[in-house]
């Protein structure tokens, strides 16, 4: 869902490879679920990984 929202908004996630991107997203989601990453941390995560198409 996150990727669809980004694409419809004119953005995309960046990484060196699809595997790296999948691993980064999985880690971010687990960090949120396990309370190691708060809202500001998620915002910062996106700042480093999204680009305008």
CHARMM internal coordinates of N, CA and C (Angstrom, degrees):
IC EDIT
DIST 1 N 1 CA 1.4475
DIST 1 CA 1 C 1.5282
ANGL 1 N 1 CA 1 C 110.32
DIST 1 C 2 N 1.3203
ANGL 1 CA 1 C 2 N 115.38
DIHE 1 N 1 CA 1 C 2 N -39.99
DIST 2 N 2 CA 1.4577
ANGL 1 C 2 N 2 CA 119.90
DIHE 1 CA 1 C 2 N 2 CA -179.03
DIST 2 CA 2 C 1.5295
ANGL 2 N 2 CA 2 C 110.31
DIHE 1 C 2 N 2 CA 2 C -59.13
DIST 2 C 3 N 1.3156
ANGL 2 CA 2 C 3 N 117.14
DIHE 2 N 2 CA 2 C 3 N -44.26
DIST 3 N 3 CA 1.4530
ANGL 2 C 3 N 3 CA 121.47
DIHE 2 CA 2 C 3 N 3 CA -178.28
DIST 3 CA 3 C 1.5287
ANGL 3 N 3 CA 3 C 110.95
DIHE 2 C 3 N 3 CA 3 C -65.74
DIST 3 C 4 N 1.3169
ANGL 3 CA 3 C 4 N 117.85
DIHE 3 N 3 CA 3 C 4 N -39.87
DIST 4 N 4 CA 1.4633
ANGL 3 C 4 N 4 CA 121.58
DIHE 3 CA 3 C 4 N 4 CA 178.09
DIST 4 CA 4 C 1.5199
ANGL 4 N 4 CA 4 C 109.96
DIHE 3 C 4 N 4 CA 4 C -62.18
DIST 4 C 5 N 1.3236
ANGL 4 CA 4 C 5 N 117.50
DIHE 4 N 4 CA 4 C 5 N -45.85
DIST 5 N 5 CA 1.4626
ANGL 4 C 5 N 5 CA 121.33
DIHE 4 CA 4 C 5 N 5 CA 178.85
DIST 5 CA 5 C 1.5246
ANGL 5 N 5 CA 5 C 110.96
DIHE 4 C 5 N 5 CA 5 C -60.00
DIST 5 C 6 N 1.3188
ANGL 5 CA 5 C 6 N 117.27
DIHE 5 N 5 CA 5 C 6 N -44.68
DIST 6 N 6 CA 1.4640
ANGL 5 C 6 N 6 CA 120.58
DIHE 5 CA 5 C 6 N 6 CA 178.88
DIST 6 CA 6 C 1.5226
ANGL 6 N 6 CA 6 C 111.04
DIHE 5 C 6 N 6 CA 6 C -62.18
DIST 6 C 7 N 1.3275
ANGL 6 CA 6 C 7 N 117.15
DIHE 6 N 6 CA 6 C 7 N -47.36
DIST 7 N 7 CA 1.4675
ANGL 6 C 7 N 7 CA 120.73
DIHE 6 CA 6 C 7 N 7 CA -178.68
DIST 7 CA 7 C 1.5199
ANGL 7 N 7 CA 7 C 111.83
DIHE 6 C 7 N 7 CA 7 C -61.79
DIST 7 C 8 N 1.3196
ANGL 7 CA 7 C 8 N 117.14
DIHE 7 N 7 CA 7 C 8 N -42.30
DIST 8 N 8 CA 1.4754
ANGL 7 C 8 N 8 CA 120.76
DIHE 7 CA 7 C 8 N 8 CA 179.00
DIST 8 CA 8 C 1.5228
ANGL 8 N 8 CA 8 C 111.95
DIHE 7 C 8 N 8 CA 8 C -68.26
DIST 8 C 9 N 1.3188
ANGL 8 CA 8 C 9 N 116.21
DIHE 8 N 8 CA 8 C 9 N -21.69
DIST 9 N 9 CA 1.4704
ANGL 8 C 9 N 9 CA 120.63
DIHE 8 CA 8 C 9 N 9 CA 178.67
DIST 9 CA 9 C 1.5210
ANGL 9 N 9 CA 9 C 111.86
DIHE 8 C 9 N 9 CA 9 C -92.58
DIST 9 C 10 N 1.3355
ANGL 9 CA 9 C 10 N 116.99
DIHE 9 N 9 CA 9 C 10 N 0.15
DIST 10 N 10 CA 1.4545
ANGL 9 C 10 N 10 CA 120.84
DIHE 9 CA 9 C 10 N 10 CA 177.73
DIST 10 CA 10 C 1.5149
ANGL 10 N 10 CA 10 C 114.60
DIHE 9 C 10 N 10 CA 10 C 89.39
DIST 10 C 11 N 1.3158
ANGL 10 CA 10 C 11 N 117.00
DIHE 10 N 10 CA 10 C 11 N 20.44
DIST 11 N 11 CA 1.4651
ANGL 10 C 11 N 11 CA 121.64
DIHE 10 CA 10 C 11 N 11 CA 179.83
DIST 11 CA 11 C 1.5241
ANGL 11 N 11 CA 11 C 110.12
DIHE 10 C 11 N 11 CA 11 C -123.54
DIST 11 C 12 N 1.3255
ANGL 11 CA 11 C 12 N 115.77
DIHE 11 N 11 CA 11 C 12 N 168.44
DIST 12 N 12 CA 1.4576
ANGL 11 C 12 N 12 CA 121.30
DIHE 11 CA 11 C 12 N 12 CA 171.85
DIST 12 CA 12 C 1.5187
ANGL 12 N 12 CA 12 C 108.75
DIHE 11 C 12 N 12 CA 12 C -150.54
DIST 12 C 13 N 1.3186
ANGL 12 CA 12 C 13 N 115.39
DIHE 12 N 12 CA 12 C 13 N 156.63
DIST 13 N 13 CA 1.4545
ANGL 12 C 13 N 13 CA 121.07
DIHE 12 CA 12 C 13 N 13 CA 176.84
DIST 13 CA 13 C 1.5190
ANGL 13 N 13 CA 13 C 109.21
DIHE 12 C 13 N 13 CA 13 C -83.11
DIST 13 C 14 N 1.3269
ANGL 13 CA 13 C 14 N 116.24
DIHE 13 N 13 CA 13 C 14 N 143.74
DIST 14 N 14 CA 1.4580
ANGL 13 C 14 N 14 CA 120.66
DIHE 13 CA 13 C 14 N 14 CA -178.97
DIST 14 CA 14 C 1.5218
ANGL 14 N 14 CA 14 C 110.80
DIHE 13 C 14 N 14 CA 14 C -115.76
DIST 14 C 15 N 1.3106
ANGL 14 CA 14 C 15 N 114.46
DIHE 14 N 14 CA 14 C 15 N 149.35
DIST 15 N 15 CA 1.4695
ANGL 14 C 15 N 15 CA 122.61
DIHE 14 CA 14 C 15 N 15 CA 174.69
DIST 15 CA 15 C 1.5209
ANGL 15 N 15 CA 15 C 106.77
DIHE 14 C 15 N 15 CA 15 C -168.23
DIST 15 C 16 N 1.3252
ANGL 15 CA 15 C 16 N 115.49
DIHE 15 N 15 CA 15 C 16 N 166.19
DIST 16 N 16 CA 1.4668
ANGL 15 C 16 N 16 CA 119.77
DIHE 15 CA 15 C 16 N 16 CA 178.74
DIST 16 CA 16 C 1.5278
ANGL 16 N 16 CA 16 C 112.09
DIHE 15 C 16 N 16 CA 16 C -68.50
DIST 16 C 17 N 1.3315
ANGL 16 CA 16 C 17 N 116.84
DIHE 16 N 16 CA 16 C 17 N -29.68
DIST 17 N 17 CA 1.4572
ANGL 16 C 17 N 17 CA 120.58
DIHE 16 CA 16 C 17 N 17 CA 178.97
DIST 17 CA 17 C 1.5253
ANGL 17 N 17 CA 17 C 109.20
DIHE 16 C 17 N 17 CA 17 C -150.46
DIST 17 C 18 N 1.3203
ANGL 17 CA 17 C 18 N 115.96
DIHE 17 N 17 CA 17 C 18 N 163.45
DIST 18 N 18 CA 1.4639
ANGL 17 C 18 N 18 CA 120.59
DIHE 17 CA 17 C 18 N 18 CA 177.84
DIST 18 CA 18 C 1.5235
ANGL 18 N 18 CA 18 C 110.63
DIHE 17 C 18 N 18 CA 18 C -63.91
DIST 18 C 19 N 1.3215
ANGL 18 CA 18 C 19 N 116.71
DIHE 18 N 18 CA 18 C 19 N -36.50
DIST 19 N 19 CA 1.4670
ANGL 18 C 19 N 19 CA 120.67
DIHE 18 CA 18 C 19 N 19 CA 178.59
DIST 19 CA 19 C 1.5259
ANGL 19 N 19 CA 19 C 110.68
DIHE 18 C 19 N 19 CA 19 C -63.39
DIST 19 C 20 N 1.3338
ANGL 19 CA 19 C 20 N 116.72
DIHE 19 N 19 CA 19 C 20 N -43.70
DIST 20 N 20 CA 1.4670
ANGL 19 C 20 N 20 CA 120.26
DIHE 19 CA 19 C 20 N 20 CA 178.09
DIST 20 CA 20 C 1.5221
ANGL 20 N 20 CA 20 C 110.70
DIHE 19 C 20 N 20 CA 20 C -62.63
DIST 20 C 21 N 1.3249
ANGL 20 CA 20 C 21 N 116.58
DIHE 20 N 20 CA 20 C 21 N -42.36
DIST 21 N 21 CA 1.4580
ANGL 20 C 21 N 21 CA 120.58
DIHE 20 CA 20 C 21 N 21 CA 178.72
DIST 21 CA 21 C 1.5255
ANGL 21 N 21 CA 21 C 110.90
DIHE 20 C 21 N 21 CA 21 C -62.02
DIST 21 C 22 N 1.3176
ANGL 21 CA 21 C 22 N 116.76
DIHE 21 N 21 CA 21 C 22 N -46.27
DIST 22 N 22 CA 1.4672
ANGL 21 C 22 N 22 CA 120.33
DIHE 21 CA 21 C 22 N 22 CA 178.19
DIST 22 CA 22 C 1.5268
ANGL 22 N 22 CA 22 C 111.18
DIHE 21 C 22 N 22 CA 22 C -58.65
DIST 22 C 23 N 1.3311
ANGL 22 CA 22 C 23 N 117.18
DIHE 22 N 22 CA 22 C 23 N -43.88
DIST 23 N 23 CA 1.4635
ANGL 22 C 23 N 23 CA 121.06
DIHE 22 CA 22 C 23 N 23 CA 179.15
DIST 23 CA 23 C 1.5214
ANGL 23 N 23 CA 23 C 111.70
DIHE 22 C 23 N 23 CA 23 C -64.39
DIST 23 C 24 N 1.3472
ANGL 23 CA 23 C 24 N 117.45
DIHE 23 N 23 CA 23 C 24 N -41.66
DIST 24 N 24 CA 1.4656
ANGL 23 C 24 N 24 CA 121.42
DIHE 23 CA 23 C 24 N 24 CA 179.10
DIST 24 CA 24 C 1.5287
ANGL 24 N 24 CA 24 C 111.48
DIHE 23 C 24 N 24 CA 24 C -63.21
DIST 24 C 25 N 1.3332
ANGL 24 CA 24 C 25 N 116.47
DIHE 24 N 24 CA 24 C 25 N -44.18
DIST 25 N 25 CA 1.4705
ANGL 24 C 25 N 25 CA 120.62
DIHE 24 CA 24 C 25 N 25 CA -179.92
DIST 25 CA 25 C 1.5244
ANGL 25 N 25 CA 25 C 109.96
DIHE 24 C 25 N 25 CA 25 C -65.36
DIST 25 C 26 N 1.3228
ANGL 25 CA 25 C 26 N 117.06
DIHE 25 N 25 CA 25 C 26 N -44.60
DIST 26 N 26 CA 1.4600
ANGL 25 C 26 N 26 CA 120.46
DIHE 25 CA 25 C 26 N 26 CA 179.04
DIST 26 CA 26 C 1.5245
ANGL 26 N 26 CA 26 C 111.36
DIHE 25 C 26 N 26 CA 26 C -59.77
DIST 26 C 27 N 1.3224
ANGL 26 CA 26 C 27 N 117.24
DIHE 26 N 26 CA 26 C 27 N -44.66
DIST 27 N 27 CA 1.4652
ANGL 26 C 27 N 27 CA 120.89
DIHE 26 CA 26 C 27 N 27 CA 179.44
DIST 27 CA 27 C 1.5219
ANGL 27 N 27 CA 27 C 111.33
DIHE 26 C 27 N 27 CA 27 C -63.86
DIST 27 C 28 N 1.3480
ANGL 27 CA 27 C 28 N 116.84
DIHE 27 N 27 CA 27 C 28 N -42.32
DIST 28 N 28 CA 1.4655
ANGL 27 C 28 N 28 CA 120.04
DIHE 27 CA 27 C 28 N 28 CA 179.20
DIST 28 CA 28 C 1.5277
ANGL 28 N 28 CA 28 C 110.90
DIHE 27 C 28 N 28 CA 28 C -61.69
DIST 28 C 29 N 1.3208
ANGL 28 CA 28 C 29 N 117.34
DIHE 28 N 28 CA 28 C 29 N -44.28
DIST 29 N 29 CA 1.4635
ANGL 28 C 29 N 29 CA 120.67
DIHE 28 CA 28 C 29 N 29 CA -179.88
DIST 29 CA 29 C 1.5209
ANGL 29 N 29 CA 29 C 110.75
DIHE 28 C 29 N 29 CA 29 C -63.42
DIST 29 C 30 N 1.3228
ANGL 29 CA 29 C 30 N 117.20
DIHE 29 N 29 CA 29 C 30 N -44.51
DIST 30 N 30 CA 1.4678
ANGL 29 C 30 N 30 CA 119.97
DIHE 29 CA 29 C 30 N 30 CA 177.92
DIST 30 CA 30 C 1.5235
ANGL 30 N 30 CA 30 C 111.46
DIHE 29 C 30 N 30 CA 30 C -63.06
DIST 30 C 31 N 1.3312
ANGL 30 CA 30 C 31 N 117.14
DIHE 30 N 30 CA 30 C 31 N -39.04
DIST 31 N 31 CA 1.4658
ANGL 30 C 31 N 31 CA 120.49
DIHE 30 CA 30 C 31 N 31 CA 178.24
DIST 31 CA 31 C 1.5274
ANGL 31 N 31 CA 31 C 111.26
DIHE 30 C 31 N 31 CA 31 C -63.26
DIST 31 C 32 N 1.3220
ANGL 31 CA 31 C 32 N 117.57
DIHE 31 N 31 CA 31 C 32 N -37.53
DIST 32 N 32 CA 1.4676
ANGL 31 C 32 N 32 CA 120.61
DIHE 31 CA 31 C 32 N 32 CA 177.02
DIST 32 CA 32 C 1.5274
ANGL 32 N 32 CA 32 C 109.77
DIHE 31 C 32 N 32 CA 32 C -66.83
DIST 32 C 33 N 1.3187
ANGL 32 CA 32 C 33 N 117.17
DIHE 32 N 32 CA 32 C 33 N -48.51
DIST 33 N 33 CA 1.4663
ANGL 32 C 33 N 33 CA 121.89
DIHE 32 CA 32 C 33 N 33 CA -177.83
DIST 33 CA 33 C 1.5217
ANGL 33 N 33 CA 33 C 111.20
DIHE 32 C 33 N 33 CA 33 C -60.85
DIST 33 C 34 N 1.3201
ANGL 33 CA 33 C 34 N 116.20
DIHE 33 N 33 CA 33 C 34 N -37.06
DIST 34 N 34 CA 1.4679
ANGL 33 C 34 N 34 CA 120.40
DIHE 33 CA 33 C 34 N 34 CA -177.70
DIST 34 CA 34 C 1.5358
ANGL 34 N 34 CA 34 C 112.57
DIHE 33 C 34 N 34 CA 34 C -93.32
DIST 34 C 35 N 1.3351
ANGL 34 CA 34 C 35 N 117.10
DIHE 34 N 34 CA 34 C 35 N 14.47
DIST 35 N 35 CA 1.4672
ANGL 34 C 35 N 35 CA 124.57
DIHE 34 CA 34 C 35 N 35 CA 174.49
DIST 35 CA 35 C 1.5238
ANGL 35 N 35 CA 35 C 113.91
DIHE 34 C 35 N 35 CA 35 C 60.65
DIST 35 C 36 N 1.3280
ANGL 35 CA 35 C 36 N 117.14
DIHE 35 N 35 CA 35 C 36 N 29.63
DIST 36 N 36 CA 1.4641
ANGL 35 C 36 N 36 CA 120.79
DIHE 35 CA 35 C 36 N 36 CA 174.74
DIST 36 CA 36 C 1.5237
ANGL 36 N 36 CA 36 C 111.13
DIHE 35 C 36 N 36 CA 36 C -95.37
DIST 36 C 37 N 1.3311
ANGL 36 CA 36 C 37 N 116.18
DIHE 36 N 36 CA 36 C 37 N -8.90
DIST 37 N 37 CA 1.4571
ANGL 36 C 37 N 37 CA 121.50
DIHE 36 CA 36 C 37 N 37 CA -178.27
DIST 37 CA 37 C 1.5167
ANGL 37 N 37 CA 37 C 108.33
DIHE 36 C 37 N 37 CA 37 C -136.80
DIST 37 C 38 N 1.3358
ANGL 37 CA 37 C 38 N 116.51
DIHE 37 N 37 CA 37 C 38 N 121.90
DIST 38 N 38 CA 1.4559
ANGL 37 C 38 N 38 CA 120.81
DIHE 37 CA 37 C 38 N 38 CA -179.55
DIST 38 CA 38 C 1.5358
ANGL 38 N 38 CA 38 C 109.88
DIHE 37 C 38 N 38 CA 38 C -97.67
DIST 38 C 39 N 1.3314
ANGL 38 CA 38 C 39 N 116.48
DIHE 38 N 38 CA 38 C 39 N -174.49
DIST 39 N 39 CA 1.4614
ANGL 38 C 39 N 39 CA 121.28
DIHE 38 CA 38 C 39 N 39 CA -177.28
DIST 39 CA 39 C 1.5238
ANGL 39 N 39 CA 39 C 111.87
DIHE 38 C 39 N 39 CA 39 C -56.27
DIST 39 C 40 N 1.3223
ANGL 39 CA 39 C 40 N 117.22
DIHE 39 N 39 CA 39 C 40 N -46.25
DIST 40 N 40 CA 1.4639
ANGL 39 C 40 N 40 CA 120.22
DIHE 39 CA 39 C 40 N 40 CA 179.64
DIST 40 CA 40 C 1.5243
ANGL 40 N 40 CA 40 C 111.32
DIHE 39 C 40 N 40 CA 40 C -62.82
DIST 40 C 41 N 1.3183
ANGL 40 CA 40 C 41 N 116.35
DIHE 40 N 40 CA 40 C 41 N -36.38
DIST 41 N 41 CA 1.4567
ANGL 40 C 41 N 41 CA 120.34
DIHE 40 CA 40 C 41 N 41 CA 177.12
DIST 41 CA 41 C 1.5186
ANGL 41 N 41 CA 41 C 112.19
DIHE 40 C 41 N 41 CA 41 C -65.84
DIST 41 C 42 N 1.3303
ANGL 41 CA 41 C 42 N 117.10
DIHE 41 N 41 CA 41 C 42 N -38.84
DIST 42 N 42 CA 1.4611
ANGL 41 C 42 N 42 CA 121.11
DIHE 41 CA 41 C 42 N 42 CA 177.27
DIST 42 CA 42 C 1.5297
ANGL 42 N 42 CA 42 C 109.74
DIHE 41 C 42 N 42 CA 42 C -66.00
DIST 42 C 43 N 1.3216
ANGL 42 CA 42 C 43 N 116.70
DIHE 42 N 42 CA 42 C 43 N -42.95
DIST 43 N 43 CA 1.4703
ANGL 42 C 43 N 43 CA 120.39
DIHE 42 CA 42 C 43 N 43 CA 178.10
DIST 43 CA 43 C 1.5250
ANGL 43 N 43 CA 43 C 110.47
DIHE 42 C 43 N 43 CA 43 C -60.05
DIST 43 C 44 N 1.2996
ANGL 43 CA 43 C 44 N 116.81
DIHE 43 N 43 CA 43 C 44 N -42.10
DIST 44 N 44 CA 1.4679
ANGL 43 C 44 N 44 CA 121.25
DIHE 43 CA 43 C 44 N 44 CA 178.76
DIST 44 CA 44 C 1.5327
ANGL 44 N 44 CA 44 C 110.43
DIHE 43 C 44 N 44 CA 44 C -65.91
DIST 44 C 45 N 1.3218
ANGL 44 CA 44 C 45 N 117.35
DIHE 44 N 44 CA 44 C 45 N -39.69
DIST 45 N 45 CA 1.4573
ANGL 44 C 45 N 45 CA 122.07
DIHE 44 CA 44 C 45 N 45 CA 178.29
DIST 45 CA 45 C 1.5311
ANGL 45 N 45 CA 45 C 109.55
DIHE 44 C 45 N 45 CA 45 C -57.91
DIST 45 C 46 N 1.3331
ANGL 45 CA 45 C 46 N 116.03
DIHE 45 N 45 CA 45 C 46 N -46.95
DIST 46 N 46 CA 1.4663
ANGL 45 C 46 N 46 CA 120.17
DIHE 45 CA 45 C 46 N 46 CA 179.58
DIST 46 CA 46 C 1.5281
ANGL 46 N 46 CA 46 C 112.13
DIHE 45 C 46 N 46 CA 46 C -65.77
DIST 46 C 47 N 1.3200
ANGL 46 CA 46 C 47 N 117.67
DIHE 46 N 46 CA 46 C 47 N -38.70
DIST 47 N 47 CA 1.4746
ANGL 46 C 47 N 47 CA 120.56
DIHE 46 CA 46 C 47 N 47 CA 179.60
DIST 47 CA 47 C 1.5215
ANGL 47 N 47 CA 47 C 111.75
DIHE 46 C 47 N 47 CA 47 C -55.13
DIST 47 C 48 N 1.3188
ANGL 47 CA 47 C 48 N 115.82
DIHE 47 N 47 CA 47 C 48 N -34.16
DIST 48 N 48 CA 1.4609
ANGL 47 C 48 N 48 CA 120.32
DIHE 47 CA 47 C 48 N 48 CA -177.21
DIST 48 CA 48 C 1.5263
ANGL 48 N 48 CA 48 C 113.61
DIHE 47 C 48 N 48 CA 48 C -87.00
DIST 48 C 49 N 1.3324
ANGL 48 CA 48 C 49 N 116.66
DIHE 48 N 48 CA 48 C 49 N -7.38
DIST 49 N 49 CA 1.4710
ANGL 48 C 49 N 49 CA 118.19
DIHE 48 CA 48 C 49 N 49 CA -171.61
DIST 49 CA 49 C 1.5230
ANGL 49 N 49 CA 49 C 115.98
DIHE 48 C 49 N 49 CA 49 C -128.41
DIST 49 C 50 N 1.3248
ANGL 49 CA 49 C 50 N 118.85
DIHE 49 N 49 CA 49 C 50 N -1.38
DIST 50 N 50 CA 1.4636
ANGL 49 C 50 N 50 CA 118.15
DIHE 49 CA 49 C 50 N 50 CA 179.25
DIST 50 CA 50 C 1.5254
ANGL 50 N 50 CA 50 C 110.31
DIHE 49 C 50 N 50 CA 50 C -110.44
DIST 50 C 51 N 1.3154
ANGL 50 CA 50 C 51 N 113.35
DIHE 50 N 50 CA 50 C 51 N 148.69
DIST 51 N 51 CA 1.4595
ANGL 50 C 51 N 51 CA 121.61
DIHE 50 CA 50 C 51 N 51 CA 175.29
DIST 51 CA 51 C 1.5147
ANGL 51 N 51 CA 51 C 108.40
DIHE 50 C 51 N 51 CA 51 C -138.20
DIST 51 C 52 N 1.3141
ANGL 51 CA 51 C 52 N 115.10
DIHE 51 N 51 CA 51 C 52 N 150.90
DIST 52 N 52 CA 1.4572
ANGL 51 C 52 N 52 CA 120.47
DIHE 51 CA 51 C 52 N 52 CA 174.80
DIST 52 CA 52 C 1.5133
ANGL 52 N 52 CA 52 C 108.34
DIHE 51 C 52 N 52 CA 52 C -73.25
DIST 52 C 53 N 1.3456
ANGL 52 CA 52 C 53 N 116.36
DIHE 52 N 52 CA 52 C 53 N 139.71
DIST 53 N 53 CA 1.4666
ANGL 52 C 53 N 53 CA 120.47
DIHE 52 CA 52 C 53 N 53 CA 178.61
DIST 53 CA 53 C 1.4940
ANGL 53 N 53 CA 53 C 111.02
DIHE 52 C 53 N 53 CA 53 C -76.56
END
COOR INIT
IC SEED 1 N 1 CA 1 C
IC BUILD
